[in-house]
Structure formats: C-alpha cells, structure tokens
Amino acid sequence: MSILILAAAVIGGVLLSAQSSINGAFSKQAGTYESTFLTFASGALVLFVGILFFGQGDISAILDAPKWQLSAVWFGVGYLFLTVLAVPKIGVIATNISTVIGQLSMGILIDHYGWFGGLQIPFDWQRGVAIVLMLAALRLIYIADRKSALQKKQAA
C-alpha cells in the first residue's frame, strides 16, 4: 500500500509542475489574479460535485473546526498565487525547487517541534545536509537558467 501512496505523491508532483507551468503561461495573458481565481473556482466546482457523490454528508462540520485549522486555506491561496507569479519570471524548475526547499524547511520545523499534533522527529545533521544540497541544486539550476536566457537573448 505504501508504494501506491508514494506513486500517488509522484503523480501529484507531476500534475503540480504541469499546473504551475500552464498557470504561469495563462497568467501572461489573463493576469495573475485571474489565473489564480480560475484555478480555485474550477477546483471548487469539481470538489462540490465530488462532495455531492462521495462526501461524508456533513459539510457544516467545517464550521465546527478550530479556526486555526481553517487558516490552511490562506496558505493554499498564497502558494498558488506566488507560484503563478514566479513561474513566468524564473521558470518552472526553479520555482518548484524553491517550493520544495520551503516545504522541507517548514517540514523540518514542524517535525522537530511536533506542531499541529504531528509526529515529533528531531532535527539532525542529515536533514541539515539535505537542505544545503537542495540550496546548492537551486543555485546551479538558477545559474544555468540565467546563462541560457542570456545566450538566447544574444542570439536574437
């Protein structure tokens, strides 16, 4: 079962990259806010239909959730908006690696302190090295992207 979950996460990552790229291109025509709005409006419609057929039957339970848990909505909106903003300027891979670095950094803090009721996993040197290596990868990719963009500009 765990291999299926890992495969689902990889597929989710593939879809997220494609979505970031498409939204970035779309935002050049329609605008960043408009692209973000369309994504959320479409997602809301699809999820509404999903709730009708597969929901647990108590959508009003959302109102009973602790208010701090509802703040996750704003994090999702912020993530999508910032991604749509970044992709046309720095490219998909630099945006996605930056996102992963942010996720890993916050994940390390959440794990270390056991925030939000999660499993407490102390920070160790391996996690520190992982972040440093991701930062190095981002630097190398960003330098290569800038060099490629400059060469294209000079060729034109």
C-alpha positions as CSV (number, residue, x, y, z in Angstrom):
1,M,0.0,0.0,0.0
2,S,2.8,2.4,0.8
3,I,4.2,2.1,-2.8
4,L,0.8,3.3,-4.1
5,I,0.9,6.3,-1.8
6,L,4.4,7.1,-3.0
7,A,3.3,6.7,-6.6
8,A,0.3,9.0,-5.9
9,A,2.6,11.6,-4.5
10,V,4.9,11.4,-7.5
11,I,1.9,11.8,-9.8
12,G,0.7,14.7,-7.7
13,G,4.1,16.3,-8.2
14,V,3.9,15.8,-11.9
15,L,0.5,17.4,-12.1
16,L,1.6,20.3,-9.9
17,S,4.5,21.0,-12.2
18,A,2.3,20.9,-15.2
19,Q,-0.3,23.1,-13.5
20,S,2.3,25.6,-12.4
21,S,3.7,25.9,-16.0
22,I,0.2,26.2,-17.6
23,N,-1.0,28.7,-15.0
24,G,2.2,30.7,-15.5
25,A,1.7,30.9,-19.2
26,F,-2.0,31.7,-18.7
27,S,-1.2,34.5,-16.3
28,K,0.7,36.3,-19.0
29,Q,-2.5,36.6,-21.0
30,A,-5.2,36.9,-18.4
31,G,-3.3,38.1,-15.3
32,T,-2.0,36.5,-12.1
33,Y,-5.2,37.1,-10.1
34,E,-7.4,35.9,-12.9
35,S,-5.4,32.7,-13.4
36,T,-5.4,32.0,-9.6
37,F,-9.1,32.7,-9.5
38,L,-9.9,30.4,-12.4
39,T,-7.9,27.6,-10.7
40,F,-9.7,27.9,-7.4
41,A,-13.2,28.4,-9.0
42,S,-12.7,25.3,-11.1
43,G,-11.4,23.3,-8.2
44,A,-14.3,24.4,-6.0
45,L,-16.8,23.3,-8.7
46,V,-15.1,19.9,-9.1
47,L,-14.9,19.4,-5.4
48,F,-18.6,20.4,-5.0
49,V,-19.6,17.7,-7.4
50,G,-17.3,15.3,-5.5
51,I,-18.9,16.2,-2.2
52,L,-22.4,15.5,-3.6
53,F,-21.4,12.0,-4.6
54,F,-18.7,11.0,-2.2
55,G,-18.9,13.4,0.7
56,Q,-19.4,12.3,4.3
57,G,-22.6,14.2,4.5
58,D,-21.8,17.0,6.9
59,I,-20.3,20.0,5.2
60,S,-21.4,22.1,8.1
61,A,-18.8,20.4,10.2
62,I,-16.3,22.8,8.6
63,L,-17.8,25.5,10.9
64,D,-17.0,23.4,13.9
65,A,-13.3,23.0,13.1
66,P,-10.9,25.1,15.2
67,K,-10.3,28.4,13.5
68,W,-6.5,27.9,13.3
69,Q,-7.1,24.8,11.1
70,L,-9.1,26.9,8.6
71,S,-6.1,29.2,8.1
72,A,-4.7,26.5,5.8
73,V,-7.0,27.9,3.2
74,W,-4.9,31.1,3.0
75,F,-1.7,29.1,2.8
76,G,-3.1,27.3,-0.3
77,V,-4.2,30.5,-1.9
78,G,-0.8,32.1,-1.1
79,Y,1.1,29.1,-2.5
80,L,-0.9,29.1,-5.8
81,F,-0.7,32.9,-6.3
82,L,3.0,33.0,-5.6
83,T,3.7,30.1,-7.9
84,V,1.7,31.7,-10.7
85,L,3.7,34.9,-10.1
86,A,7.1,33.1,-10.0
87,V,6.9,30.7,-13.0
88,P,7.0,33.3,-15.8
89,K,9.9,35.1,-14.2
90,I,12.2,32.3,-13.0
91,G,10.8,29.2,-14.8
92,V,9.1,26.0,-13.6
93,I,12.1,24.1,-12.2
94,A,13.5,27.0,-10.2
95,T,10.0,27.7,-8.8
96,N,9.4,24.1,-8.0
97,I,12.8,23.6,-6.3
98,S,12.2,26.8,-4.3
99,T,8.8,25.4,-3.3
100,V,10.3,22.1,-2.2
101,I,13.1,23.9,-0.2
102,G,10.3,25.9,1.5
103,Q,8.3,22.7,2.2
104,L,11.3,20.8,3.5
105,S,12.4,23.7,5.7
106,M,9.0,24.2,7.2
107,G,8.6,20.4,7.4
108,I,11.8,20.1,9.5
109,L,10.4,22.7,11.9
110,I,7.0,21.0,12.1
111,D,8.6,17.6,12.7
112,H,11.2,18.9,15.2
113,Y,8.6,20.6,17.4
114,G,5.7,18.2,16.7
115,W,3.5,21.1,15.7
116,F,-0.1,20.6,14.7
117,G,-0.2,17.2,16.5
118,G,2.3,15.6,14.2
119,L,5.0,13.1,15.0
120,Q,8.0,14.7,16.7
121,I,11.2,13.9,14.8
122,P,14.3,15.8,16.0
123,F,16.4,17.8,13.6
124,D,19.7,16.0,12.8
125,W,22.7,16.6,10.5
126,Q,21.2,14.6,7.7
127,R,18.3,16.9,7.4
128,G,20.6,19.9,7.5
129,V,22.7,18.4,4.7
130,A,19.6,17.7,2.7
131,I,18.6,21.4,2.8
132,V,22.1,22.6,2.0
133,L,22.2,20.2,-1.1
134,M,18.8,21.5,-2.2
135,L,20.0,25.1,-1.9
136,A,23.1,24.1,-4.0
137,A,20.8,22.5,-6.6
138,L,18.7,25.6,-6.8
139,R,21.8,27.8,-7.2
140,L,23.1,25.6,-10.0
141,I,19.8,25.5,-11.8
142,Y,19.2,29.2,-11.4
143,I,22.7,30.0,-12.8
144,A,22.2,27.6,-15.8
145,D,18.8,29.1,-16.5
146,R,20.2,32.7,-16.4
147,K,23.1,31.7,-18.7
148,S,20.6,30.0,-21.1
149,A,18.3,33.1,-21.2
150,L,21.3,35.4,-21.8
151,Q,22.5,33.2,-24.7
152,K,19.1,33.2,-26.3
153,K,18.9,37.0,-25.9
154,Q,22.3,37.5,-27.5
155,A,21.4,35.1,-30.4
156,A,18.2,37.1,-31.1
